[in-house]
Amino acid sequence: MVIVRDSNGRELITGDAVQVIQDLRVKGSSDTLKRGTVFKNIRLIDDDEEAIECGSGRNTIVLKTCFLKKA
C-alpha cells in the first residue's frame, strides 16, 4: 500500500479533509481555486502516489498533494 503525504509530510487517508495552500488554475476551465479552499471526503488514487480526487460541486477534480495540507 502506498502512503500519500501532504505538503507538510502528514499522511492522508480516504475521507480526510484538505486545504489548498496557494491559488491554482483549473485546466480546461476559467476557474481558479483560491488559497484556503477546503475539500472534504477526499479519495486516494491507486495509480499515482502524489494525487487525490475530490469533489467540487457536481465535478470531480484531481489535485497534486504538494499543493494541499491536511485540514
N, C-alpha and C positions, 0 to 999 in steps of 0.2 A: 504494500500500500504506500502511495506517495504522500508525503507530508507537504501541505501547502501552507506557506507563511506570508504574512502581510509585509508592508514596508518596514515595520518595526521589529520583525522577526517573530511575532506571535503566531501560533498555529491557528489555522482556520479550519472549521468543520462545516458540513452541510447544516443549514439552519441558522448560522450566525448572522449578525448584522455588521455591515461595514460602512465606512465613511470615506468619501473621495477627498484626497489631500491637496488636489490642485485642479484648476479648471481644465476640462477635457472636451475637445470637439468630437462629436459623434460622426463616424464615417457614414457617408451616404445620406446625410441629413444636415439641415442647417442648425440643429440643436447643439447646445453646449451644456455639459454637466458642470454645475457650479461647485466650487470647493465647499465642503461641508454637507453635501447631499448624502443622505443615509439610505442604504438599501438593506432591507430586512429579508430573511429567509433565503440566503444565497444557496446555490448549488455548485458543487465542485465538478470540474470536467475531468474525465478519466484520461483524455488524450494529452492534455497539457498541464504540467505542474505549476504553471505561472498564470493561470487564467481561471475565472469563475463566471458563472451565468447568474444574472439577477434580473428581476422584473422591473420594468419601468412603465407603469400604466398597463396597457394591453400588449406591450412589446417586451421582448427578452433581449438583453444585450450581454455581450461578453466583455469583461474588463480584465486587464492585467493587474496582478496583485501588487506590483510595485507602485501603483497609484492609489492604493487603498490602505486604510488602517482599521483594525477591529474596533467597533463602536461599543 
